[in-house]
Amino acid sequence: MFLNLARLRIQRRRIQKNGGKIRVMLKEKLDNYIEKALVNYDLPGLAVGIRAGEDGGCCWDGPVYRKAAGYKDWMRKEPLSPEHIFHMGSVTKLFVGTSILQLWERGLLQPDDRITDHLPWFEMKDERYREITLRQLLSHTSGMPDVKDYEWDKPETDEGALERYIRSPEVRDAHLLWAPSEGKFAYSNMGYEILGAVIAAVSGMSFEEYVRKNIFEPLGMKNSTLLSYERGIYDKKGPDENLCTPHEKDENKNIVPCRHFPYNRAHGPSSTLTTNVSDLEKWGEAHLKRSLLKEEIYEAAWSKLALVPNNGEHIGLSWFRREQNGFTLFGHEGTDDGFRASFWICPQLKLTIIVCSNLTGAPVKKISKQIFDLLSE
């Protein structure tokens, strides 16, 4: 039977009373689970980071647990460490959402502003685009369709790439799935590219520069960038040695390298964050401490705005919200060619869980949920 919050606090007092023995038991349990998950799910590499607050009910030697298993490069058999860099895919959207909320807090925009209030040049053939608000884009309830081709094989790296995409026929000629006023959920990377352009227009700097100056630098996230091409992924001598190689499976289910690294600056706001688990722990800790936004902004961000039909979760202002074992967790998944990432925080337990793998389709969310089960059993 799963423990409620009061019982978890009792468990923590028992752990403190019994000293290191139980800490070692929990660490061994996690270590064993991760090694087995690597094999059971046939992954090239798996990295996990967990940070628990003082009242979290979880305990090991120190507040942070990190573990890596497998390889950062399967073909070369280069061992993976927790400090290696992963592409985080749509976890990037949480940085977009927080940026918009920061600009709201500073009085530079409002959630119910329309796209054209900040991008007067924006247009679509479907005239209903004039109704779309920033709130609807953040919560995937605008009716905006999704991106069809990220063109990882034709990457653009200049600052103008994002606006060119938003002005492209794929966006301009798109037809909304339904009227924005209907408030129905449909996941849209296209909508987040538009939000990135809004951040640039309102802040007077590129989307990537805004995030660097207002999030990465204040939090000391020195291993993080949205400009992954700066890690040498297109250099003849090869990428940064700390960057994981993306993998997929061939028709015989053998693990092989991907042909392309998933980067294109035209899709920076939806997916181009590269970082490691230790930096994402800082990101989680900042939100658990409510240090990036005012309390009332967090309440708005974490409120239920729409039901996600396929899994029963809810969406807020960029944050997904789920219930597990009597607790509420907030976070986001990331998936692109060659990588999967899962980032969740549980404010009740002051807990952050990060799971990353360098394989297309790796079941990192399932692994994250199973880890949460281990921590609350």
C-alpha positions as CSV (number, residue, x, y, z in Angstrom):
1,M,0.0,0.0,0.0
2,F,1.3,3.4,-0.9
3,L,2.1,5.9,1.9
4,N,0.3,9.2,2.3
5,L,2.2,12.3,3.2
6,A,1.9,11.9,6.9
7,R,3.2,8.3,6.7
8,L,6.1,9.5,4.5
9,R,7.1,11.9,7.2
10,I,7.0,9.2,9.8
11,Q,9.1,7.0,7.5
12,R,11.7,9.8,7.2
13,R,12.0,10.1,11.0
14,R,12.4,6.3,11.2
15,I,15.2,6.6,8.5
16,Q,16.9,9.3,10.4
17,K,16.7,7.3,13.6
18,N,18.1,4.1,12.0
19,G,21.0,6.0,10.3
20,G,22.9,4.9,7.2
21,K,21.5,1.4,6.9
22,I,18.2,2.4,5.3
23,R,19.9,5.1,3.2
24,V,22.1,2.3,1.7
25,M,19.0,0.1,1.2
26,L,17.2,2.7,-0.8
27,K,20.3,3.6,-2.8
28,E,20.9,-0.1,-3.6
29,K,17.2,-0.5,-4.6
30,L,17.5,2.4,-7.0
31,D,20.8,1.3,-8.4
32,N,19.5,-2.2,-9.1
33,Y,16.3,-0.9,-10.7
34,I,18.2,1.4,-13.1
35,E,20.6,-1.4,-14.1
36,K,17.6,-3.7,-14.8
37,A,15.7,-1.0,-16.7
38,L,18.7,-0.5,-19.0
39,V,18.6,-4.2,-19.9
40,N,14.8,-4.8,-19.8
41,Y,14.1,-1.9,-22.1
42,D,17.2,-2.5,-24.3
43,L,18.6,1.0,-24.0
44,P,22.0,2.2,-25.0
45,G,22.2,4.6,-22.0
46,L,20.1,5.7,-19.1
47,A,20.7,8.6,-16.7
48,V,18.6,9.4,-13.6
49,G,18.8,12.4,-11.2
50,I,16.7,12.7,-8.1
51,R,16.7,15.6,-5.6
52,A,14.7,15.3,-2.4
53,G,13.9,18.1,0.0
54,E,14.4,17.8,3.8
55,D,10.8,16.8,4.4
56,G,10.5,14.7,1.3
57,G,10.3,11.2,2.9
58,C,13.2,10.0,0.7
59,C,16.7,9.5,2.0
60,W,20.1,8.4,0.9
61,D,23.6,9.9,1.4
62,G,22.8,13.5,0.8
63,P,19.8,15.2,-0.9
64,V,20.8,14.2,-4.4
65,Y,20.9,10.8,-6.1
66,R,22.5,10.4,-9.5
67,K,23.0,7.3,-11.5
68,A,24.0,6.5,-15.1
69,A,24.1,3.1,-16.8
70,G,25.1,2.0,-20.2
71,Y,26.8,4.1,-22.9
72,K,26.8,7.6,-24.2
73,D,27.9,6.1,-27.6
74,W,26.8,2.5,-28.1
75,M,29.0,1.8,-31.1
76,R,32.2,3.0,-29.4
77,K,31.1,1.6,-26.0
78,E,31.9,4.9,-24.3
79,P,30.5,4.7,-20.7
80,L,27.7,7.1,-19.8
81,S,28.0,9.4,-16.7
82,P,25.4,11.5,-15.0
83,E,27.2,14.6,-16.2
84,H,26.9,13.8,-19.9
85,I,24.7,16.1,-22.0
86,F,21.3,15.0,-23.5
87,H,19.0,16.6,-25.9
88,M,15.8,17.2,-23.9
89,G,13.3,17.7,-26.6
90,S,10.0,19.2,-25.4
91,V,11.2,19.7,-21.8
92,T,12.3,22.9,-23.5
93,K,8.7,24.1,-23.5
94,L,8.8,24.6,-19.7
95,F,11.5,27.2,-20.3
96,V,9.3,28.9,-22.9
97,G,6.4,28.9,-20.5
98,T,8.4,30.3,-17.6
99,S,9.8,33.0,-19.9
100,I,6.3,34.1,-20.9
101,L,5.2,34.0,-17.2
102,Q,8.2,36.2,-16.2
103,L,7.3,38.7,-18.9
104,W,3.7,38.6,-17.6
105,E,5.0,39.3,-14.0
106,R,7.0,42.2,-15.3
107,G,3.9,43.7,-17.0
108,L,5.2,43.3,-20.5
109,L,2.4,41.1,-21.7
110,Q,-0.8,39.4,-20.5
111,P,-1.8,35.7,-20.9
112,D,-5.0,36.7,-22.7
113,D,-3.1,38.9,-25.2
114,R,-3.6,37.7,-28.8
115,I,-0.7,36.7,-31.0
116,T,-1.0,39.8,-33.2
117,D,-0.8,42.1,-30.1
118,H,2.9,41.2,-30.2
119,L,3.5,39.9,-33.7
120,P,1.5,42.3,-35.9
121,W,3.0,40.6,-39.0
122,F,1.6,37.1,-38.0
123,E,-1.1,35.8,-40.3
124,M,-2.8,32.5,-41.3
125,K,-5.3,31.8,-44.1
126,D,-7.6,30.5,-41.4
127,E,-9.0,33.8,-40.1
128,R,-9.7,32.3,-36.7
129,Y,-6.1,32.8,-35.9
130,R,-7.0,36.3,-34.8
131,E,-8.7,34.9,-31.7
132,I,-5.7,32.9,-30.5
133,T,-4.3,34.0,-27.1
134,L,-1.0,33.3,-25.4
135,R,-2.8,31.3,-22.7
136,Q,-4.2,29.0,-25.4
137,L,-0.8,28.5,-27.0
138,L,0.7,27.7,-23.6
139,S,-2.0,25.2,-22.8
140,H,-2.2,23.6,-26.3
141,T,-5.9,24.7,-26.5
142,S,-5.6,27.1,-29.5
143,G,-6.6,24.5,-32.1
144,M,-3.2,25.1,-33.8
145,P,-2.0,22.0,-35.7
146,D,1.4,20.4,-35.2
147,V,4.7,20.6,-37.1
148,K,5.0,18.1,-39.9
149,D,8.7,18.1,-40.6
150,Y,11.4,19.5,-38.3
151,E,14.0,19.2,-41.1
152,W,16.8,17.9,-38.8
153,D,18.5,17.0,-42.1
154,K,18.3,20.7,-43.2
155,P,19.2,22.6,-40.0
156,E,19.3,26.4,-39.8
157,T,21.4,28.1,-37.2
158,D,20.9,31.8,-37.8
159,E,18.7,34.0,-35.6
160,G,16.2,34.6,-38.4
161,A,15.3,30.9,-38.7
162,L,12.5,31.0,-36.2
163,E,10.6,34.0,-37.8
164,R,11.1,32.5,-41.3
165,Y,9.4,29.3,-40.1
166,I,6.5,31.2,-38.6
167,R,6.1,33.0,-41.9
168,S,6.4,29.8,-43.9
169,P,3.6,28.1,-45.9
170,E,3.4,25.3,-43.2
171,V,2.2,27.9,-40.7
172,R,0.6,30.5,-43.0
173,D,-1.5,27.9,-44.8
174,A,-2.4,25.8,-41.8
175,H,-6.0,25.2,-40.9
176,L,-7.0,25.2,-37.2
177,L,-8.3,22.0,-35.9
178,W,-11.2,23.8,-34.2
179,A,-12.1,27.3,-33.0
180,P,-9.8,28.5,-30.2
181,S,-12.8,29.2,-28.0
182,E,-13.6,25.5,-27.8
183,G,-10.7,25.0,-25.3
184,K,-9.9,21.5,-26.4
185,F,-6.4,20.0,-26.1
186,A,-4.3,19.2,-29.1
187,Y,-0.5,19.2,-28.7
188,S,1.1,21.7,-30.9
189,N,4.9,22.4,-31.3
190,M,3.9,25.0,-33.9
191,G,2.2,27.0,-31.2
192,Y,5.4,27.0,-29.1
193,E,7.5,28.3,-32.0
194,I,5.1,31.2,-32.1
195,L,5.5,31.8,-28.3
196,G,9.3,31.8,-28.8
197,A,8.9,34.6,-31.4
198,V,6.7,36.5,-28.9
199,I,9.4,36.3,-26.2
200,A,11.9,37.7,-28.7
201,A,9.6,40.5,-29.8
202,V,8.7,41.5,-26.2
203,S,12.2,41.2,-24.7
204,G,14.1,42.7,-27.6
205,M,16.5,39.8,-27.8
206,S,16.5,36.3,-29.3
207,F,14.5,33.6,-27.6
208,E,17.7,31.7,-26.8
209,E,19.4,34.8,-25.4
210,Y,16.4,35.7,-23.2
211,V,16.5,32.2,-21.6
212,R,20.2,32.3,-21.1
213,K,20.2,35.7,-19.4
214,N,17.0,35.2,-17.3
215,I,17.1,31.5,-16.4
216,F,20.4,29.7,-17.2
217,E,22.7,32.3,-15.7
218,P,20.7,33.2,-12.6
219,L,20.3,29.5,-11.7
220,G,24.0,28.6,-12.5
221,M,22.9,26.2,-15.3
222,K,26.4,26.2,-16.9
223,N,25.8,23.0,-18.8
224,S,22.7,24.2,-20.6
225,T,22.1,25.8,-24.0
226,L,19.4,26.1,-26.6
227,L,22.0,26.6,-29.4
228,S,23.1,23.0,-29.7
229,Y,25.1,23.7,-32.9
230,E,27.6,25.4,-30.6
231,R,28.4,22.0,-29.2
232,G,30.1,21.1,-32.5
233,I,27.4,18.7,-33.8
234,Y,28.2,19.9,-37.4
235,D,32.0,20.1,-37.0
236,K,34.2,17.7,-39.0
237,K,36.2,16.9,-35.8
238,G,33.0,15.8,-34.1
239,P,30.8,17.1,-31.2
240,D,31.7,18.0,-27.7
241,E,32.9,14.9,-25.9
242,N,30.3,15.4,-23.2
243,L,27.4,15.2,-25.7
244,C,25.5,11.9,-25.9
245,T,25.1,10.3,-29.3
246,P,21.5,9.9,-30.5
247,H,20.5,6.3,-31.3
248,E,17.5,4.5,-32.8
249,K,16.7,0.8,-33.7
250,D,17.0,-0.6,-37.2
251,E,14.6,-3.0,-38.8
252,N,16.2,-5.9,-36.9
253,K,15.9,-4.0,-33.6
254,N,19.6,-3.4,-33.4
255,I,20.8,-0.2,-31.7
256,V,22.4,2.1,-34.3
257,P,23.3,5.8,-34.4
258,C,20.8,8.3,-35.8
259,R,21.7,9.9,-39.1
260,H,21.1,13.4,-37.7
261,F,21.3,15.2,-34.4
262,P,17.8,16.7,-33.7
263,Y,18.6,20.4,-34.0
264,N,17.1,23.2,-36.1
265,R,17.0,26.7,-34.8
266,A,13.7,27.1,-36.6
267,H,12.2,24.9,-33.9
268,G,14.2,26.1,-30.9
269,P,11.3,27.0,-28.6
270,S,9.7,23.5,-29.0
271,S,12.7,21.3,-28.5
272,T,16.3,22.3,-28.7
273,L,17.5,22.4,-25.0
274,T,20.6,20.3,-24.4
275,T,21.7,19.9,-20.7
276,N,22.4,17.3,-18.1
277,V,20.6,15.9,-15.0
278,S,22.5,18.2,-12.5
279,D,21.4,21.3,-14.3
280,L,17.8,20.1,-14.4
281,E,18.0,19.5,-10.7
282,K,18.7,23.2,-10.3
283,W,15.7,24.0,-12.5
284,G,13.5,21.7,-10.4
285,E,14.8,23.2,-7.2
286,A,14.1,26.7,-8.3
287,H,10.4,25.9,-9.0
288,L,10.0,24.0,-5.8
289,K,11.3,27.0,-3.9
290,R,9.1,29.3,-6.0
291,S,12.2,31.5,-6.8
292,L,11.5,32.2,-10.4
293,L,8.0,33.5,-10.2
294,K,5.5,35.0,-7.7
295,E,3.3,32.6,-5.8
296,E,0.1,33.7,-7.7
297,I,1.9,33.1,-11.0
298,Y,2.7,29.6,-10.0
299,E,-0.9,29.0,-9.0
300,A,-2.0,30.1,-12.5
301,A,0.7,28.0,-14.2
302,W,-0.2,24.8,-12.3
303,S,-3.9,25.1,-12.5
304,K,-6.0,22.7,-14.6
305,L,-6.8,24.3,-17.9
306,A,-7.7,21.3,-20.1
307,L,-7.8,17.5,-19.9
308,V,-5.3,15.5,-21.9
309,P,-7.5,12.9,-23.4
310,N,-5.0,10.1,-24.0
311,N,-3.7,9.7,-20.4
312,G,-6.0,11.6,-18.0
313,E,-3.5,14.2,-17.1
314,H,-4.2,17.9,-17.2
315,I,-2.4,20.8,-18.8
316,G,-1.7,24.2,-17.2
317,L,0.4,27.0,-18.5
318,S,3.0,24.8,-20.2
319,W,3.1,22.4,-17.2
320,F,1.5,19.0,-17.4
321,R,-0.1,17.8,-14.1
322,R,-0.7,14.2,-13.0
323,E,-1.7,12.3,-9.9
324,Q,0.2,9.3,-8.6
325,N,0.0,7.5,-5.3
326,G,-2.0,10.3,-3.8
327,F,0.4,13.1,-4.8
328,T,0.4,15.7,-7.5
329,L,3.3,16.0,-9.9
330,F,4.1,18.7,-12.5
331,G,6.4,18.3,-15.4
332,H,7.0,17.6,-19.1
333,E,8.2,14.8,-21.4
334,G,10.6,15.3,-24.2
335,T,10.9,13.1,-27.3
336,D,12.8,13.6,-30.6
337,D,14.9,11.5,-32.9
338,G,17.5,9.7,-30.8
339,F,16.5,11.0,-27.4
340,R,13.8,10.8,-24.7
341,A,13.6,12.9,-21.5
342,S,11.3,13.1,-18.5
343,F,11.2,15.9,-16.0
344,W,8.8,16.0,-13.0
345,I,8.6,17.8,-9.7
346,C,6.4,16.9,-6.7
347,P,6.0,20.1,-4.5
348,Q,4.3,18.1,-1.7
349,L,7.5,16.0,-1.3
350,K,9.9,18.7,-2.5
351,L,11.0,16.1,-5.0
352,T,12.5,16.3,-8.5
353,I,12.9,13.3,-10.8
354,I,14.8,13.4,-14.1
355,V,15.2,10.5,-16.5
356,C,17.0,10.6,-19.8
357,S,18.0,8.1,-22.5
358,N,19.8,8.5,-25.8
359,L,17.3,6.3,-27.8
360,T,14.3,7.1,-29.9
361,G,11.2,5.9,-28.1
362,A,12.8,5.0,-24.8
363,P,10.1,4.6,-22.1
364,V,11.5,7.2,-19.8
365,K,8.1,8.3,-18.4
366,K,7.3,4.7,-17.4
367,I,10.7,4.5,-15.7
368,S,10.1,7.8,-13.9
369,K,6.8,6.6,-12.6
370,Q,8.3,3.3,-11.4
371,I,11.0,5.3,-9.6
372,F,8.4,7.4,-7.9
373,D,6.7,4.1,-6.8
374,L,10.0,3.0,-5.3
375,L,10.4,6.3,-3.4
376,S,6.9,6.1,-2.0
377,E,6.4,2.4,-1.2
